[in-house]
Amino acid sequence: MPGPGPAVTLHVLPPSPPCRTVEAALRLKGLAYERVDLQPGKHQEAMAEIYGPARTTVPGVVIDGTPVHGSVAILERLEELAPEPALYPAPIAEAVHEAERWGDGRLQDLSRYLPWGAMHFRPESLGTFGGGGALDAAGTDYAIKVIRGTWRYHGLTAVVLHEALQDLPALLDHVDALAADGTIGTDHVTAADLQIGASLRVLLTVGDLHPLMAGRPGEEIARRLFPDYPGLVPAGALPAGWVPER
Ligand SMILES: N[C@@H](CCC(=O)N[C@@H](CS)C(=O)NCC(=O)O)C(=O)O
């Protein structure tokens, strides 16, 4: 039987950082929702049917029959629907909007490139992302196919991966600055915490990135807000010298 709140259906690919962002926001707002896990590859057709032909990425939500597509638009809509607790608290709302949009850019790209990039070198670790251990030989054959397909889909090459790694230190410095000025990382969780924290949590699945991230505010936010995120590509996967020094 429908509850007193709006009817919310969330469409996701489960490991996706912006999907985690939206799910965390729904929980924070105390809104009941039904989550539909789409099948990678088939998700585009399903999303286009609901959200329109140009809107094939996840996440999307349908709220009382109205589709809203993309993590930023969804968080803004959730704020209208359930103003408390505020995702954009009044005194810092503008800074939070800006930081959220920043997090929806290059940092989110890296959260896709770097785990898939590192996995190329340790394909058996794909099994850990499903909550299991490293894959056996037959499983690794399958993982190699999946990882190759994902590299093709994202336009990943070794050069793209190397460039992404070189961009990471400046992005992490910006996260430090946002925490230092109180836009993220306080007890009051904002839209920017959820957007940035989800991407950083996925980056923590790459063991080679731990030295760059350890002990910094971004790591604390990511682990606090997204405690359960399986998967680890063991340190030493990426070619020597590709990860910048801290
Ligand atoms: N910036 C968008 C990103 C959407 C996006 O690229 N989502 C990825 C998952 S993280 C996706 O749908 N990938 C599959 C695809 O591109 O078809 C948002 O935050 O909603």
The ligand as an ORCA input file, in Angstrom:
! r2SCAN-3c Opt
* xyz 0 1
  N      26.983     13.737    -14.154
  C      25.943     12.759    -14.319
  C      26.674     11.492    -14.691
  C      25.853     10.437    -15.237
  C      26.742      9.269    -15.656
  O      27.657      9.425    -16.491
  N      26.450      8.106    -15.094
  C      27.200      6.915    -15.426
  C      27.354      6.050    -14.191
  S      28.427      6.805    -13.019
  C      26.457      6.115    -16.462
  O      25.257      6.182    -16.577
  N      27.214      5.324    -17.221
  C      26.656      4.479    -18.220
  C      26.476      5.189    -19.515
  O      27.135      6.238    -19.742
  O      25.713      4.686    -20.336
  C      25.178     12.607    -12.997
  O      25.744     12.870    -11.948
  O      23.994     12.230    -13.046
*
